[in-house]
Amino acid sequence: TFLEMTGSNTESSRVMGLYGKMKLLTDDTSISFGADEDVELTHITDKGLKLQSGHADGTSLQISNTASDGDARVEFMLGGSTTWSVGVEDGDSDKFVIEKGSGSLGTSPVFEIENNGNATFSNDVTIEGNLSLGNVPTWNQNTTGSAASLTTARTIGGVSFNGTANINLPGVNVTGNQDTTGN
């Protein structure tokens, strides 16, 4: 037996079991789901699959790991090897992770978003074009008070300067002769 149907003649109790492979042997074939066939999985000739729905709430593809431990993930493969993995890391505060290669998520993360929204890039980030920063902290913007003094005073034109007061330079802002020969 390759195909087995069980249950009564009501929608909620019908079960179909398939043993072996199911093949849809025509390009652009689709499988519809739901009582009104509102979700459709379609074969795209020589390219892959398309999931589509016309529901007002949008189209959703859920990847759920129901085990007590383990990552819900999608792996992107080229030439039979996983080059990138994306998913939710179950072992470390349920972070969303983009990772180079395969293996447990979080082993070699390139980008992580924690469940509180904080994001971390693990490598250099190159931005081409404009960068817009939303809420940037202002830190200490008090410029009306007095400046702190320099740890080590410096000499400018032969006059000691520590940053706490103006200095007078002969020949510049007071009467006198300022040596500008560099000697």
Disulfide bonds with the S-S distance in Angstrom:
none
